[in-house]
Amino acid sequence: MMTFPPVEDQLALIRRGVEKIVPEDELRRKLEWSRDTGTPLRIKYGIDPTGIDLHLGHTVPMRKMRQFQQLGHQAVIIIGNYTAMVGDPSGRDETRARLTAEQVEANAQDYLRQVAKVIDLNIAEVHRNGDWFGRMSFARLLELCSKVTVAQLLTRDDFSRRFRQEQPIYLHECLYPLMQGWDSVEIRADIELGGTEQLYTFMLSRDLQKDQGLPLQIGVMSPILVGTDGVRRMGKSLGNYIGIAESPYEMAKKFMQLPDDVMRSYFELLTDLPLEEIEQILSGHPKTAKQRLARTIISEYHSGPAASEAIERWEKEISGGGLPEDIPVVGLERSLLQAGAMRAVDLLHALGLVASKSDSRRLIQQGGAKVGAEKRSISDIEEMIPVQTDLLVWAGKKKYCRVQLRD
């Protein structure tokens, strides 16, 4: 018979960084039953292997899974090899592209290698939902479809929005929440982890479990992690992500660029530091807090020495004003030069260091434009800058390049 930490201690850990628990009043009863019977709760987390690069946003529910493992409960990972071929419509304004079985399995293998950086797969159950959906007869599928009405499906935000906007909703997409809910029946989930956008499916899972005479699962929903822009949810397509497989230095640079107001959520959702310690860190200088955040998270996905080296390099190259080791080279046509020189306002824009000439003017007027290894300031937008191959041009501290003249 297994022993578990006191229920209050478990609740404190489970509730950290969680936005919603549905229904919350049942959580304590499940934990008490688990303690009294010595039975681990079955914690479900589903992953559709539609891509292969995990970022910190993906790790939020995975870290919660690891916490459940540390409490003694059973992690159950669902690899959605069949749901991936349908495509999750959550938060979508259009139909997802469908993947082949071969693409899904290749992605699944890479996913598991990355997931192992967060969840202890040695003691986790890993299932592919094709194991049961692949055996399901058409008659059984029809019976399953009879459990959900079209009106219920249209209560989902994504479907209702697309319906109002007269965007197509394909029948196979309607099967997705049903399939995800049936996964909970198959593995007898006690708790399911995910984001707040999954509420509909979590509740549908409970309906399906009730219909099968099973105990009902609880949804533990994490907030959406905003990206490095501090506004939109972290996503690779938005370019505002920090990948767990990125180099320590690339991760460090991104951490040091984070807006100050996202620091609390990053500490709470992405680290195991005690909340009291987080408060102390955040009460100090933002730069020091970001370095601590970077060191803590990079150490987890790489190593402590790699994290220290990355931060030291950032201090030398970015903060301390030294020359970066990885200066990008940007080509510039000689024909754009006048007597071997170019107006400062035009040069920054031509090199792609600013989005517009208005930005270029503003940067120069604010003293953020510099040239040469010595970082000489450009003070006049009309200044003619002599341009040769290997000239260094700086647009603030974080954007720079080395010129390569082309004929």
N, C-alpha and C positions, 0 to 999 in steps of 0.2 A: 504493500500500500504506500503510495507516494505521499509525501508531505509537502505542503505549500506554505509560502509566507502568509502572515496574517492578511485577512481580506482587506483591511484598511490600507495596508502597505501596497497591496496589489492595485487597489483602486487609485491610489495616488500616482502610481507609475503609469497606469493605463490612461488616466485622464490628462496627463501632461501632453500639451501640444495637440489635443483633440478638439475639434470644433463641435462635434455632435455625436451622441450615443443614442441609438434608437432601437428599442425603447430603453431608456436609461435605468428605469426602476427594476428591470429584469437582470441587469448586470450583476448586482450584488447577490441576488438569489442564485445565479449560475455559479458564481465564485464560491459561495457558501456550500452549494451542492458538491462542487469539485473538491473542496477541502474536506468535507465530511465523508465523502466516499473514496477519497484518494485517487480520483479519476481526472486526468488532464483534460482540459477543454480542447476542442478541435478548432484551430484558428485558420480560417481560409483566406488566402490571397491569390487572386487570379491575375495572370499575365498573358496578354495576347502578344505573341512574338511577331509584331508587324514591323519592327525596326530592330536595330542591333546596338544602339548607343544609349546607355543609361546615363542620365544626369541626376543632379541632386534632388530635383523635384520627384523623380521616380523613387528615390530612396526613403521618402517620408513614411509611406505605409510599410515599407520593408523594415525600417528601423523599429516601427511599432511591433512588427512580427518578431523581431529579435528580442524585444523586451518581453513578449509573451513567452518566448523560449526560455529566457533567463528566469522567468517565474515558474517554469516547470511544465508549461502547456505544450501541446502538440502542434507544430507548424505543418500546414497542409498547403502545398503550392500547386495550383492548377495551371498547367501550360495549355492555353486555349488554342490548340492546333486546329480545332474545328470552328470555334468562334472567330478566330483570326481570319478564316476564309470567308466569313460573313462580313466582318468589320464592325467595330464598335461605333454606333451612331452618336454616342454621348458628346454633347457640345458641338455637334457638327451641323453645318448649314447645307451640306451636300453629301452625297453618297461617297463612302471611302472606296478607294480602288481595291479590288479583290486580289488576294495572293494565291499562288499555287501551293500545293502541299509540300513540294520540294523547298520553296522559298521559306515557308513557315518552319519546317524542321531545321533548316540551316540557321535561321534566326533563333530558334529555340535553344540550340546548343550553345550559341554565343551568349544568349540571355543568361543561361544557367551559370556560365563561367563568371559573368559579371555579378549576378545575384549572390553568388558565393562570397563576394566581398562584404556582404551585409548580413545575410542569413546563414546560419549553420546548416548546410544541406546534409551533413552527415547524420543528423538526427531528425531531419524533416522528411515528410512524405511528399513525393513529387508524382503528380498524375497528369496525363494528357486527356482532355475531355473527349478526344476522338475514341478513347477506349470504350466509352459507353454510347456516344452518338453514332459511331461507326457501326454498331450492332443494332441500332434502333430501326425497327421496321416502319414502313410508311403508316401502317395502321396505328402504331404506338405514337408516332409523331402527330397524327391527327388527334389522338386522344389528348396529348399534351397541349396542343393548340386550343382545345376546347376549354382550357382552364383560364384563358385570358380573352377579354373582349377588345374590340377595336377602340371603343371609347376609353378603356383603361390605358391603352397604348398612347392615345392622343393626349393624355394628361402629362406625358413627358415633355419637358420644355423644348427639347430639340425637335421632336416630331410635331408638336403643336405649332412651333414657329415656322417650320417648313410648310406645314399645311396652310397656315394663314398666308404665307408668301407664295403659295402655289408652286413650291419646289417639290420635285418628285420624291416620294417615299416608296421604296421598293419592298416587295413582300418579304424578301430574305432578310432585310434589316429589322423587320418586326419580330423575326425569330430570335434576334440576338439577346434581348433581355430575358426571354423565356429560356434560352439555352444556359445563360449565366445563372439564372435562378435554379435550374435543374441540377447544375453542378453542386449546389449546396445540398440538394437531396442525396445525390450519389455519395458524397463524402461525409454526410451527416455533420455539417458545420454547426458549431455552437456560436462562433463569432466570425464575421466577415470584415475584412479591412479594405479601405478604399477612400476615395475622395467624396466630397459632398454631392457631386454630380451623379453619384451612383445610388442615391436614396431610393428612387423608384425601383430599381432592380433588387436592392436589398429587401425592400418590403414585399416584392413579388416572390422572392425566395421563401420568405416566411409563409406566404399563402400556399406555396407548393409543398413545403414541409408539413404544414397543418393538414393538407389534403392526404398526405401519405402517413399521417399519424406519428410524425416525428417531433422531437423537441424543436422549438423555434429559435432560429439564430438571432443574434443581436448585431446591428451594424455599428462599427466603430469608424467614424469618418474623420479624416484629417483635413485641415485647411489646405487650400491650394498655395503652393510656394510661389511667390512672385519671382520673376527673373532678375537679372543684374540691372535691368532698367528701373526696377522698383515699382513697376506699374502692371505689366501684363504677366500672366502665368508663365513660368519657365518653360521654354520650348526651343528645340533646336532650329525649327523653321523660323523662329523670331530672332535668332542670334543672341538671345539673352540667357544662355544656359552655362552651367559649369559641369562638364562631363567628368564622371568618376575615373575614366580612363585617360584623361588629359594629363600632360606632363605636370609635375609639381609646380614648375615656374608659371605655366599658363594658368593654372588654377590660382596661384598666388596673385598674379596680376588682376584677375577678375575679382577676387575677394577684396583687394585693395581699392577697387573702383565702385564697390557697392554703396548705394545711398545710405546715409546714417540711419534713416527711419526703418530700414528692414532688418537691422542687426538683431533686434530682440527675437523676431520670428526665426531667423537663421540659427541663432544659438539654441532656442528651445526645440526646434524641429530637427536639427541636424547634429546635435551633440548630446552627450550624456552628462554634461556639467550640471551640478546642482543649481537650482534656481537662485539660491542666495549668492552663489559665486557669480552667476551671470549678472545679477544686479550690480555687484561690485565692479565687474569688468566694464559694464555699460556706463557706470558713473564716472569713469575716467576718460582719457582722450580717445576720440573715435579711431585714430590711426592705430593706437595700441590695441584697441578692441578688435579691429579688423585683422591685425597681425595674429592675435590670439585665436580668432576664429579660423583663419587660414591654417595656422600651425596645427590646431586640433583636428580639423577635417582632413587636411593633406596627410597627416600622420596615419590616419585610419585607412586611407586608400593607397598609400605608398609606404612611407616610414617616417619616423621622427627625424633622422638625419636629413632625409630628402626634403622635408618640410622646412627645416632650419636653413638649409642651403638655398632653397627657393626664396625665402624671405630675405636672406642676406643679399642675394643677387638683386632682388627688387630694390632694396635699400641702396645698393651701389649704383644701379643703372637708372632707376626712375626717381627715387626720392633723393639720392645723394648727388645726382647729376652726372654720373659716369656714363660712358658709352655702352649701349646695349650690345649683347653678343649676336643678336638675331635681327639686325636692321634690314627691313625689306628693301629690295632694289626695285625702283620704278623707272620705266623707260620714258624718255622725253625726246620728241622730235627736234632735231637741230633747226629745222625750218621755223620753229616758233620763236627762236632767239633773234634779237636785233643787236648786231655787233657783239655776239657772244654773251648777251645779257637778256634779262627778262624782268618786266615789272613785278614787284613783290606780290601785289594783289593777284596777278595772273598766275604766278609760279605756284603758289599754294594750291590754287584750284586745279591747275593742269596736272599736278602730281597726285590729285585725289585726296589730299590731306584735309580738305574742307568740302562741304557739300555745295557751296555756292560762293560767288564772289562777295556777296554780302557778308557771309560768315568770315571770309578772308579779311575783309576790311575791319570787321569787328575784332577779330583776333589780333591783327596788327595794332589797332588802336589801344587794345588792352595790354599790349606788351607780351603777348604769348607766342609770337612768331620769331624764330631764330634760325640762323644758318651757321654751318661750319662745326667742326668738332669742339670749338670753344664756345659754341652757342651764342654767337653775337646777336643781339636783339635787332630786329627790323623795326624802325620807328616811323617810317613813312610808306604809305601804300603805293606811292609812285616811285619809290626807290628802285633803281635798276640793279638787279642782283647778277653779278657775273656767274655764269653757270658752266661748270665743267663736270665731266664724269667723276663720280665718287663724292660730289658735293653732298653734305648732310643738310637736310632741311627739317625743321621741327615745327609742329603745330601744337603747342602746349606740351605737357610732360609725357603724354601717352601716345601721341601720333608723330611718327617720324619716318623718314626714308632716306635712301642713298640714291642719287640720280645716276642713271645710265643713259648717256646721250646716244641717240639713234639717227642714222642718216635716212 
